[in-house]
């Protein structure tokens, strides 16, 4: 399965082992590491903090 990963994601890691998870070859349920544990997502927080939040007022 070919998924697009958000550009501000730095890396994906297994929540149990801390090993980096390859995001190019998903042959398991999305969100789980090869060992079956949840994936932790690391974002580029500095870049996200600089983004223009726009003028939206919510729902």
CHARMM-style PDB file with segment names, atoms N, HN, CA, C and O in Angstrom:
ATOM      1  N   UNK     1       0.853  -1.170   0.000  1.00  0.00      PROA
ATOM      2  CA  UNK     1       0.000   0.000   0.000  1.00  0.00      PROA
ATOM      3  C   UNK     1       0.899   1.232   0.000  1.00  0.00      PROA
ATOM      4  O   UNK     1       1.848   1.306   0.780  1.00  0.00      PROA
ATOM      5  N   UNK     2       0.612   2.184  -0.855  1.00  0.00      PROA
ATOM      6  HN  UNK     2      -0.159   2.124  -1.489  1.00  0.00      PROA
ATOM      7  CA  UNK     2       1.415   3.389  -0.953  1.00  0.00      PROA
ATOM      8  C   UNK     2       0.671   4.536  -0.280  1.00  0.00      PROA
ATOM      9  O   UNK     2      -0.283   5.073  -0.842  1.00  0.00      PROA
ATOM     10  N   UNK     3       1.101   4.912   0.914  1.00  0.00      PROA
ATOM     11  HN  UNK     3       1.876   4.476   1.371  1.00  0.00      PROA
ATOM     12  CA  UNK     3       0.460   5.991   1.662  1.00  0.00      PROA
ATOM     13  C   UNK     3       1.286   7.260   1.576  1.00  0.00      PROA
ATOM     14  O   UNK     3       2.513   7.211   1.494  1.00  0.00      PROA
ATOM     15  N   UNK     4       0.611   8.383   1.596  1.00  0.00      PROA
ATOM     16  HN  UNK     4      -0.386   8.423   1.663  1.00  0.00      PROA
ATOM     17  CA  UNK     4       1.312   9.661   1.698  1.00  0.00      PROA
ATOM     18  C   UNK     4       1.471   9.980   3.173  1.00  0.00      PROA
ATOM     19  O   UNK     4       0.499   9.971   3.929  1.00  0.00      PROA
ATOM     20  N   UNK     5       2.684  10.258   3.573  1.00  0.00      PROA
ATOM     21  HN  UNK     5       3.474  10.265   2.960  1.00  0.00      PROA
ATOM     22  CA  UNK     5       2.974  10.613   4.956  1.00  0.00      PROA
ATOM     23  C   UNK     5       3.054  12.135   5.047  1.00  0.00      PROA
ATOM     24  O   UNK     5       3.660  12.776   4.188  1.00  0.00      PROA
ATOM     25  N   UNK     6       2.453  12.711   6.069  1.00  0.00      PROA
ATOM     26  HN  UNK     6       1.961  12.191   6.767  1.00  0.00      PROA
ATOM     27  CA  UNK     6       2.447  14.159   6.254  1.00  0.00      PROA
ATOM     28  C   UNK     6       3.880  14.687   6.238  1.00  0.00      PROA
ATOM     29  O   UNK     6       4.760  14.084   6.852  1.00  0.00      PROA
ATOM     30  N   UNK     7       4.134  15.807   5.544  1.00  0.00      PROA
ATOM     31  HN  UNK     7       3.420  16.297   5.044  1.00  0.00      PROA
ATOM     32  CA  UNK     7       5.505  16.305   5.412  1.00  0.00      PROA
ATOM     33  C   UNK     7       6.153  16.747   6.726  1.00  0.00      PROA
ATOM     34  O   UNK     7       7.376  16.876   6.788  1.00  0.00      PROA
ATOM     35  N   UNK     8       5.374  16.979   7.762  1.00  0.00      PROA
ATOM     36  HN  UNK     8       4.380  16.874   7.712  1.00  0.00      PROA
ATOM     37  CA  UNK     8       5.953  17.419   9.033  1.00  0.00      PROA
ATOM     38  C   UNK     8       6.215  16.266   9.993  1.00  0.00      PROA
ATOM     39  O   UNK     8       6.568  16.490  11.151  1.00  0.00      PROA
ATOM     40  N   UNK     9       6.045  15.042   9.523  1.00  0.00      PROA
ATOM     41  HN  UNK     9       5.758  14.860   8.582  1.00  0.00      PROA
ATOM     42  CA  UNK     9       6.395  13.881  10.342  1.00  0.00      PROA
ATOM     43  C   UNK     9       7.876  13.599  10.146  1.00  0.00      PROA
ATOM     44  O   UNK     9       8.343  13.424   9.021  1.00  0.00      PROA
ATOM     45  N   UNK    10       8.611  13.558  11.258  1.00  0.00      PROA
ATOM     46  HN  UNK    10       8.231  13.700  12.172  1.00  0.00      PROA
ATOM     47  CA  UNK    10      10.051  13.321  11.210  1.00  0.00      PROA
ATOM     48  C   UNK    10      10.341  11.831  11.111  1.00  0.00      PROA
ATOM     49  O   UNK    10      11.147  11.400  10.287  1.00  0.00      PROA
ATOM     50  N   UNK    11       9.677  11.048  11.957  1.00  0.00      PROA
ATOM     51  HN  UNK    11       9.022  11.398  12.626  1.00  0.00      PROA
ATOM     52  CA  UNK    11       9.880   9.604  11.908  1.00  0.00      PROA
ATOM     53  C   UNK    11       8.774   8.890  12.658  1.00  0.00      PROA
ATOM     54  O   UNK    11       8.057   9.477  13.468  1.00  0.00      PROA
ATOM     55  N   UNK    12       8.656   7.601  12.361  1.00  0.00      PROA
ATOM     56  HN  UNK    12       9.239   7.124  11.702  1.00  0.00      PROA
ATOM     57  CA  UNK    12       7.696   6.721  13.015  1.00  0.00      PROA
ATOM     58  C   UNK    12       8.495   5.675  13.774  1.00  0.00      PROA
ATOM     59  O   UNK    12       9.447   5.109  13.237  1.00  0.00      PROA
ATOM     60  N   UNK    13       8.113   5.411  15.028  1.00  0.00      PROA
ATOM     61  HN  UNK    13       7.339   5.870  15.465  1.00  0.00      PROA
ATOM     62  CA  UNK    13       8.838   4.419  15.821  1.00  0.00      PROA
ATOM     63  C   UNK    13       7.861   3.465  16.491  1.00  0.00      PROA
ATOM     64  O   UNK    13       6.705   3.809  16.737  1.00  0.00      PROA
ATOM     65  N   UNK    14       8.344   2.262  16.782  1.00  0.00      PROA
ATOM     66  HN  UNK    14       9.283   1.983  16.582  1.00  0.00      PROA
ATOM     67  CA  UNK    14       7.568   1.277  17.533  1.00  0.00      PROA
ATOM     68  C   UNK    14       7.499   1.748  18.982  1.00  0.00      PROA
ATOM     69  O   UNK    14       8.529   2.074  19.573  1.00  0.00      PROA
ATOM     70  N   UNK    15       6.312   1.788  19.557  1.00  0.00      PROA
ATOM     71  HN  UNK    15       5.476   1.523  19.077  1.00  0.00      PROA
ATOM     72  CA  UNK    15       6.152   2.275  20.931  1.00  0.00      PROA
ATOM     73  C   UNK    15       6.792   1.345  21.954  1.00  0.00      PROA
ATOM     74  O   UNK    15       7.088   1.769  23.071  1.00  0.00      PROA
ATOM     75  N   UNK    16       7.006   0.102  21.597  1.00  0.00      PROA
ATOM     76  HN  UNK    16       6.765  -0.243  20.690  1.00  0.00      PROA
ATOM     77  CA  UNK    16       7.599  -0.860  22.534  1.00  0.00      PROA
ATOM     78  C   UNK    16       9.119  -0.882  22.455  1.00  0.00      PROA
ATOM     79  O   UNK    16       9.797  -0.834  23.481  1.00  0.00      PROA
ATOM     80  N   UNK    17       9.655  -0.953  21.238  1.00  0.00      PROA
ATOM     81  HN  UNK    17       9.104  -0.991  20.405  1.00  0.00      PROA
ATOM     82  CA  UNK    17      11.098  -1.123  21.066  1.00  0.00      PROA
ATOM     83  C   UNK    17      11.837   0.178  20.790  1.00  0.00      PROA
ATOM     84  O   UNK    17      13.038   0.268  21.044  1.00  0.00      PROA
ATOM     85  N   UNK    18      11.138   1.188  20.274  1.00  0.00      PROA
ATOM     86  HN  UNK    18      10.162   1.114  20.069  1.00  0.00      PROA
ATOM     87  CA  UNK    18      11.793   2.430  19.885  1.00  0.00      PROA
ATOM     88  C   UNK    18      12.448   2.352  18.517  1.00  0.00      PROA
ATOM     89  O   UNK    18      13.048   3.325  18.059  1.00  0.00      PROA
ATOM     90  N   UNK    19      12.337   1.195  17.855  1.00  0.00      PROA
ATOM     91  HN  UNK    19      11.850   0.405  18.226  1.00  0.00      PROA
ATOM     92  CA  UNK    19      12.919   1.037  16.521  1.00  0.00      PROA
ATOM     93  C   UNK    19      12.128   1.848  15.503  1.00  0.00      PROA
ATOM     94  O   UNK    19      10.902   1.930  15.570  1.00  0.00      PROA
ATOM     95  N   UNK    20      12.850   2.445  14.559  1.00  0.00      PROA
ATOM     96  HN  UNK    20      13.846   2.379  14.504  1.00  0.00      PROA
ATOM     97  CA  UNK    20      12.187   3.204  13.509  1.00  0.00      PROA
ATOM     98  C   UNK    20      11.409   2.260  12.600  1.00  0.00      PROA
ATOM     99  O   UNK    20      11.874   1.166  12.279  1.00  0.00      PROA
ATOM    100  N   UNK    21      10.221   2.696  12.189  1.00  0.00      PROA
ATOM    101  HN  UNK    21       9.844   3.585  12.450  1.00  0.00      PROA
ATOM    102  CA  UNK    21       9.344   1.899  11.343  1.00  0.00      PROA
ATOM    103  C   UNK    21       9.390   2.467   9.929  1.00  0.00      PROA
ATOM    104  O   UNK    21       9.263   3.676   9.736  1.00  0.00      PROA
ATOM    105  N   UNK    22       9.570   1.599   8.951  1.00  0.00      PROA
ATOM    106  HN  UNK    22       9.674   0.617   9.108  1.00  0.00      PROA
ATOM    107  CA  UNK    22       9.582   1.998   7.550  1.00  0.00      PROA
ATOM    108  C   UNK    22       8.158   2.355   7.134  1.00  0.00      PROA
ATOM    109  O   UNK    22       7.240   1.553   7.308  1.00  0.00      PROA
ATOM    110  N   UNK    23       7.973   3.543   6.591  1.00  0.00      PROA
ATOM    111  HN  UNK    23       8.718   4.195   6.450  1.00  0.00      PROA
ATOM    112  CA  UNK    23       6.628   3.969   6.201  1.00  0.00      PROA
ATOM    113  C   UNK    23       6.346   3.732   4.724  1.00  0.00      PROA
ATOM    114  O   UNK    23       5.334   4.208   4.210  1.00  0.00      PROA
ATOM    115  N   UNK    24       7.216   3.010   4.033  1.00  0.00      PROA
ATOM    116  HN  UNK    24       8.038   2.623   4.450  1.00  0.00      PROA
ATOM    117  CA  UNK    24       7.035   2.787   2.599  1.00  0.00      PROA
ATOM    118  C   UNK    24       6.371   1.464   2.268  1.00  0.00      PROA
ATOM    119  O   UNK    24       5.862   1.300   1.159  1.00  0.00      PROA
ATOM    120  N   UNK    25       6.360   0.526   3.184  1.00  0.00      PROA
ATOM    121  HN  UNK    25       6.774   0.659   4.084  1.00  0.00      PROA
ATOM    122  CA  UNK    25       5.851  -0.810   2.871  1.00  0.00      PROA
ATOM    123  C   UNK    25       4.873  -1.255   3.953  1.00  0.00      PROA
ATOM    124  O   UNK    25       5.262  -1.953   4.889  1.00  0.00      PROA
ATOM    125  N   UNK    26       3.616  -0.859   3.834  1.00  0.00      PROA
ATOM    126  HN  UNK    26       3.300  -0.291   3.074  1.00  0.00      PROA
ATOM    127  CA  UNK    26       2.616  -1.219   4.836  1.00  0.00      PROA
ATOM    128  C   UNK    26       1.972  -2.543   4.453  1.00  0.00      PROA
ATOM    129  O   UNK    26       1.155  -2.601   3.534  1.00  0.00      PROA
ATOM    130  N   UNK    27       2.341  -3.605   5.159  1.00  0.00      PROA
ATOM    131  HN  UNK    27       3.005  -3.558   5.905  1.00  0.00      PROA
ATOM    132  CA  UNK    27       1.715  -4.905   4.916  1.00  0.00      PROA
ATOM    133  C   UNK    27       1.023  -5.391   6.178  1.00  0.00      PROA
ATOM    134  O   UNK    27       0.717  -6.577   6.303  1.00  0.00      PROA
ATOM    135  N   UNK    28       0.779  -4.496   7.101  1.00  0.00      PROA
ATOM    136  HN  UNK    28       1.027  -3.533   6.999  1.00  0.00      PROA
ATOM    137  CA  UNK    28       0.143  -4.813   8.383  1.00  0.00      PROA
ATOM    138  C   UNK    28      -0.937  -3.753   8.617  1.00  0.00      PROA
ATOM    139  O   UNK    28      -1.023  -2.796   7.848  1.00  0.00      PROA
ATOM    140  N   UNK    29      -1.746  -3.896   9.640  1.00  0.00      PROA
ATOM    141  HN  UNK    29      -1.676  -4.673  10.265  1.00  0.00      PROA
ATOM    142  CA  UNK    29      -2.725  -2.833   9.917  1.00  0.00      PROA
ATOM    143  C   UNK    29      -2.025  -1.483  10.126  1.00  0.00      PROA
ATOM    144  O   UNK    29      -1.021  -1.402  10.834  1.00  0.00      PROA
ATOM    145  N   UNK    30      -2.554  -0.446   9.516  1.00  0.00      PROA
ATOM    146  HN  UNK    30      -3.369  -0.511   8.941  1.00  0.00      PROA
ATOM    147  CA  UNK    30      -1.971   0.885   9.644  1.00  0.00      PROA
ATOM    148  C   UNK    30      -1.992   1.299  11.112  1.00  0.00      PROA
ATOM    149  O   UNK    30      -3.008   1.158  11.793  1.00  0.00      PROA
ATOM    150  N   UNK    31      -0.862   1.811  11.589  1.00  0.00      PROA
ATOM    151  HN  UNK    31      -0.037   1.925  11.035  1.00  0.00      PROA
ATOM    152  CA  UNK    31      -0.755   2.248  12.970  1.00  0.00      PROA
ATOM    153  C   UNK    31      -0.063   1.249  13.866  1.00  0.00      PROA
ATOM    154  O   UNK    31       0.185   1.533  15.037  1.00  0.00      PROA
ATOM    155  N   UNK    32       0.257   0.064  13.326  1.00  0.00      PROA
ATOM    156  HN  UNK    32       0.055  -0.167  12.374  1.00  0.00      PROA
ATOM    157  CA  UNK    32       0.951  -0.944  14.120  1.00  0.00      PROA
ATOM    158  C   UNK    32       2.328  -1.220  13.529  1.00  0.00      PROA
ATOM    159  O   UNK    32       2.510  -1.225  12.312  1.00  0.00      PROA
ATOM    160  N   UNK    33       3.291  -1.448  14.416  1.00  0.00      PROA
ATOM    161  HN  UNK    33       3.143  -1.444  15.405  1.00  0.00      PROA
ATOM    162  CA  UNK    33       4.643  -1.803  13.995  1.00  0.00      PROA
ATOM    163  C   UNK    33       4.654  -3.239  13.490  1.00  0.00      PROA
ATOM    164  O   UNK    33       3.655  -3.943  13.638  1.00  0.00      PROA
ATOM    165  N   UNK    34       5.759  -3.693  12.897  1.00  0.00      PROA
ATOM    166  HN  UNK    34       6.570  -3.121  12.777  1.00  0.00      PROA
ATOM    167  CA  UNK    34       5.835  -5.088  12.455  1.00  0.00      PROA
ATOM    168  C   UNK    34       5.593  -6.084  13.596  1.00  0.00      PROA
ATOM    169  O   UNK    34       5.131  -7.199  13.355  1.00  0.00      PROA
ATOM    170  N   UNK    35       5.904  -5.684  14.841  1.00  0.00      PROA
ATOM    171  HN  UNK    35       6.279  -4.778  15.037  1.00  0.00      PROA
ATOM    172  CA  UNK    35       5.677  -6.555  15.998  1.00  0.00      PROA
ATOM    173  C   UNK    35       4.243  -6.487  16.516  1.00  0.00      PROA
ATOM    174  O   UNK    35       3.879  -7.228  17.428  1.00  0.00      PROA
ATOM    175  N   UNK    36       3.420  -5.595  15.935  1.00  0.00      PROA
ATOM    176  HN  UNK    36       3.716  -4.993  15.194  1.00  0.00      PROA
ATOM    177  CA  UNK    36       2.023  -5.487  16.339  1.00  0.00      PROA
ATOM    178  C   UNK    36       1.755  -4.476  17.437  1.00  0.00      PROA
ATOM    179  O   UNK    36       0.669  -4.464  18.015  1.00  0.00      PROA
ATOM    180  N   UNK    37       2.742  -3.616  17.737  1.00  0.00      PROA
ATOM    181  HN  UNK    37       3.625  -3.625  17.268  1.00  0.00      PROA
ATOM    182  CA  UNK    37       2.569  -2.592  18.771  1.00  0.00      PROA
ATOM    183  C   UNK    37       2.268  -1.244  18.117  1.00  0.00      PROA
ATOM    184  O   UNK    37       2.630  -1.022  16.961  1.00  0.00      PROA
ATOM    185  N   UNK    38       1.608  -0.341  18.851  1.00  0.00      PROA
ATOM    186  HN  UNK    38       1.314  -0.522  19.790  1.00  0.00      PROA
ATOM    187  CA  UNK    38       1.278   0.965  18.281  1.00  0.00      PROA
ATOM    188  C   UNK    38       2.529   1.729  17.841  1.00  0.00      PROA
ATOM    189  O   UNK    38       3.602   1.596  18.428  1.00  0.00      PROA
ATOM    190  N   UNK    39       2.355   2.523  16.800  1.00  0.00      PROA
ATOM    191  HN  UNK    39       1.483   2.631  16.323  1.00  0.00      PROA
ATOM    192  CA  UNK    39       3.439   3.355  16.282  1.00  0.00      PROA
ATOM    193  C   UNK    39       3.348   4.733  16.924  1.00  0.00      PROA
ATOM    194  O   UNK    39       2.263   5.301  17.057  1.00  0.00      PROA
ATOM    195  N   UNK    40       4.502   5.261  17.319  1.00  0.00      PROA
ATOM    196  HN  UNK    40       5.383   4.799  17.211  1.00  0.00      PROA
ATOM    197  CA  UNK    40       4.611   6.611  17.853  1.00  0.00      PROA
ATOM    198  C   UNK    40       5.067   7.523  16.715  1.00  0.00      PROA
ATOM    199  O   UNK    40       5.984   7.189  15.966  1.00  0.00      PROA
ATOM    200  N   UNK    41       4.417   8.674  16.597  1.00  0.00      PROA
ATOM    201  HN  UNK    41       3.671   8.946  17.206  1.00  0.00      PROA
ATOM    202  CA  UNK    41       4.729   9.609  15.519  1.00  0.00      PROA
ATOM    203  C   UNK    41       5.485  10.795  16.093  1.00  0.00      PROA
ATOM    204  O   UNK    41       5.050  11.404  17.071  1.00  0.00      PROA
ATOM    205  N   UNK    42       6.632  11.126  15.477  1.00  0.00      PROA
ATOM    206  HN  UNK    42       6.985  10.632  14.682  1.00  0.00      PROA
ATOM    207  CA  UNK    42       7.410  12.303  15.861  1.00  0.00      PROA
ATOM    208  C   UNK    42       7.208  13.369  14.797  1.00  0.00      PROA
ATOM    209  O   UNK    42       7.459  13.135  13.615  1.00  0.00      PROA
ATOM    210  N   UNK    43       6.753  14.541  15.223  1.00  0.00      PROA
ATOM    211  HN  UNK    43       6.548  14.731  16.183  1.00  0.00      PROA
ATOM    212  CA  UNK    43       6.532  15.653  14.304  1.00  0.00      PROA
ATOM    213  C   UNK    43       7.661  16.665  14.417  1.00  0.00      PROA
ATOM    214  O   UNK    43       8.338  16.734  15.443  1.00  0.00      PROA
ATOM    215  N   UNK    44       7.867  17.454  13.357  1.00  0.00      PROA
ATOM    216  HN  UNK    44       7.318  17.397  12.524  1.00  0.00      PROA
ATOM    217  CA  UNK    44       8.810  18.568  13.367  1.00  0.00      PROA
ATOM    218  C   UNK    44       8.083  19.753  14.010  1.00  0.00      PROA
ATOM    219  O   UNK    44       7.476  20.570  13.318  1.00  0.00      PROA
ATOM    220  N   UNK    45       8.151  19.832  15.326  1.00  0.00      PROA
ATOM    221  HN  UNK    45       8.644  19.168  15.888  1.00  0.00      PROA
ATOM    222  CA  UNK    45       7.366  20.823  16.068  1.00  0.00      PROA
ATOM    223  C   UNK    45       7.800  22.254  15.790  1.00  0.00      PROA
ATOM    224  O   UNK    45       6.969  23.161  15.820  1.00  0.00      PROA
ATOM    225  N   UNK    46       9.082  22.478  15.520  1.00  0.00      PROA
ATOM    226  HN  UNK    46       9.758  21.741  15.496  1.00  0.00      PROA
ATOM    227  CA  UNK    46       9.543  23.838  15.224  1.00  0.00      PROA
ATOM    228  C   UNK    46       8.893  24.361  13.943  1.00  0.00      PROA
ATOM    229  O   UNK    46       8.470  25.516  13.884  1.00  0.00      PROA
ATOM    230  N   UNK    47       8.817  23.522  12.936  1.00  0.00      PROA
ATOM    231  HN  UNK    47       9.161  22.584  12.984  1.00  0.00      PROA
ATOM    232  CA  UNK    47       8.184  23.923  11.680  1.00  0.00      PROA
ATOM    233  C   UNK    47       6.688  24.131  11.874  1.00  0.00      PROA
ATOM    234  O   UNK    47       6.129  25.103  11.367  1.00  0.00      PROA
ATOM    235  N   UNK    48       6.045  23.244  12.590  1.00  0.00      PROA
ATOM    236  HN  UNK    48       6.499  22.454  13.002  1.00  0.00      PROA
ATOM    237  CA  UNK    48       4.608  23.365  12.832  1.00  0.00      PROA
ATOM    238  C   UNK    48       4.293  24.643  13.603  1.00  0.00      PROA
ATOM    239  O   UNK    48       3.285  25.294  13.329  1.00  0.00      PROA
ATOM    240  N   UNK    49       5.136  25.007  14.557  1.00  0.00      PROA
ATOM    241  HN  UNK    49       5.955  24.478  14.780  1.00  0.00      PROA
ATOM    242  CA  UNK    49       4.913  26.218  15.354  1.00  0.00      PROA
ATOM    243  C   UNK    49       4.988  27.475  14.492  1.00  0.00      PROA
ATOM    244  O   UNK    49       4.359  28.482  14.816  1.00  0.00      PROA
ATOM    245  N   UNK    50       5.748  27.428  13.402  1.00  0.00      PROA
ATOM    246  HN  UNK    50       6.259  26.609  13.139  1.00  0.00      PROA
ATOM    247  CA  UNK    50       5.898  28.601  12.533  1.00  0.00      PROA
ATOM    248  C   UNK    50       4.800  28.703  11.474  1.00  0.00      PROA
ATOM    249  O   UNK    50       4.723  29.712  10.772  1.00  0.00      PROA
ATOM    250  N   UNK    51       3.964  27.699  11.346  1.00  0.00      PROA
ATOM    251  HN  UNK    51       4.026  26.880  11.916  1.00  0.00      PROA
ATOM    252  CA  UNK    51       2.926  27.715  10.317  1.00  0.00      PROA
ATOM    253  C   UNK    51       1.895  28.802  10.591  1.00  0.00      PROA
ATOM    254  O   UNK    51       1.572  29.101  11.741  1.00  0.00      PROA
ATOM    255  N   UNK    52       1.389  29.382   9.517  1.00  0.00      PROA
ATOM    256  HN  UNK    52       1.651  29.138   8.583  1.00  0.00      PROA
ATOM    257  CA  UNK    52       0.317  30.362   9.632  1.00  0.00      PROA
ATOM    258  C   UNK    52      -0.962  29.612   9.981  1.00  0.00      PROA
ATOM    259  O   UNK    52      -1.390  28.729   9.239  1.00  0.00      PROA
ATOM    260  N   UNK    53      -1.555  29.953  11.081  1.00  0.00      PROA
ATOM    261  HN  UNK    53      -1.207  30.670  11.684  1.00  0.00      PROA
ATOM    262  CA  UNK    53      -2.753  29.241  11.532  1.00  0.00      PROA
ATOM    263  C   UNK    53      -4.024  29.760  10.869  1.00  0.00      PROA
ATOM    264  O   UNK    53      -5.112  29.242  11.122  1.00  0.00      PROA
ATOM    265  N   UNK    54      -3.897  30.757  10.042  1.00  0.00      PROA
ATOM    266  HN  UNK    54      -3.014  31.178   9.837  1.00  0.00      PROA
ATOM    267  CA  UNK    54      -5.063  31.259   9.319  1.00  0.00      PROA
ATOM    268  C   UNK    54      -5.983  32.070  10.213  1.00  0.00      PROA
ATOM    269  O   UNK    54      -5.614  32.468  11.318  1.00  0.00      PROA
ATOM    270  N   UNK    55      -7.180  32.306   9.716  1.00  0.00      PROA
ATOM    271  HN  UNK    55      -7.480  31.983   8.818  1.00  0.00      PROA
ATOM    272  CA  UNK    55      -8.136  33.130  10.448  1.00  0.00      PROA
ATOM    273  C   UNK    55      -9.407  32.367  10.770  1.00  0.00      PROA
ATOM    274  O   UNK    55     -10.432  32.971  11.084  1.00  0.00      PROA
ATOM    275  N   UNK    56      -9.348  31.059  10.696  1.00  0.00      PROA
ATOM    276  HN  UNK    56      -8.514  30.568  10.441  1.00  0.00      PROA
ATOM    277  CA  UNK    56     -10.541  30.258  10.967  1.00  0.00      PROA
ATOM    278  C   UNK    56     -11.043  30.436  12.388  1.00  0.00      PROA
ATOM    279  O   UNK    56     -10.270  30.713  13.306  1.00  0.00      PROA
ATOM    280  N   UNK    57     -12.346  30.271  12.556  1.00  0.00      PROA
ATOM    281  HN  UNK    57     -12.974  30.046  11.811  1.00  0.00      PROA
ATOM    282  CA  UNK    57     -12.947  30.426  13.881  1.00  0.00      PROA
ATOM    283  C   UNK    57     -13.432  29.097  14.436  1.00  0.00      PROA
ATOM    284  O   UNK    57     -14.191  29.068  15.405  1.00  0.00      PROA
ATOM    285  N   UNK    58     -13.005  28.007  13.834  1.00  0.00      PROA
ATOM    286  HN  UNK    58     -12.388  28.031  13.047  1.00  0.00      PROA
ATOM    287  CA  UNK    58     -13.439  26.699  14.330  1.00  0.00      PROA
ATOM    288  C   UNK    58     -14.727  26.264  13.672  1.00  0.00      PROA
ATOM    289  O   UNK    58     -15.078  26.718  12.582  1.00  0.00      PROA
ATOM    290  N   UNK    59     -15.424  25.376  14.354  1.00  0.00      PROA
ATOM    291  HN  UNK    59     -15.140  25.007  15.239  1.00  0.00      PROA
ATOM    292  CA  UNK    59     -16.657  24.839  13.776  1.00  0.00      PROA
ATOM    293  C   UNK    59     -17.738  25.829  13.873  1.00  0.00      PROA
ATOM    294  OT1 UNK    59     -18.859  25.564  13.439  1.00  0.00      PROA
TER     295      UNK     59
END
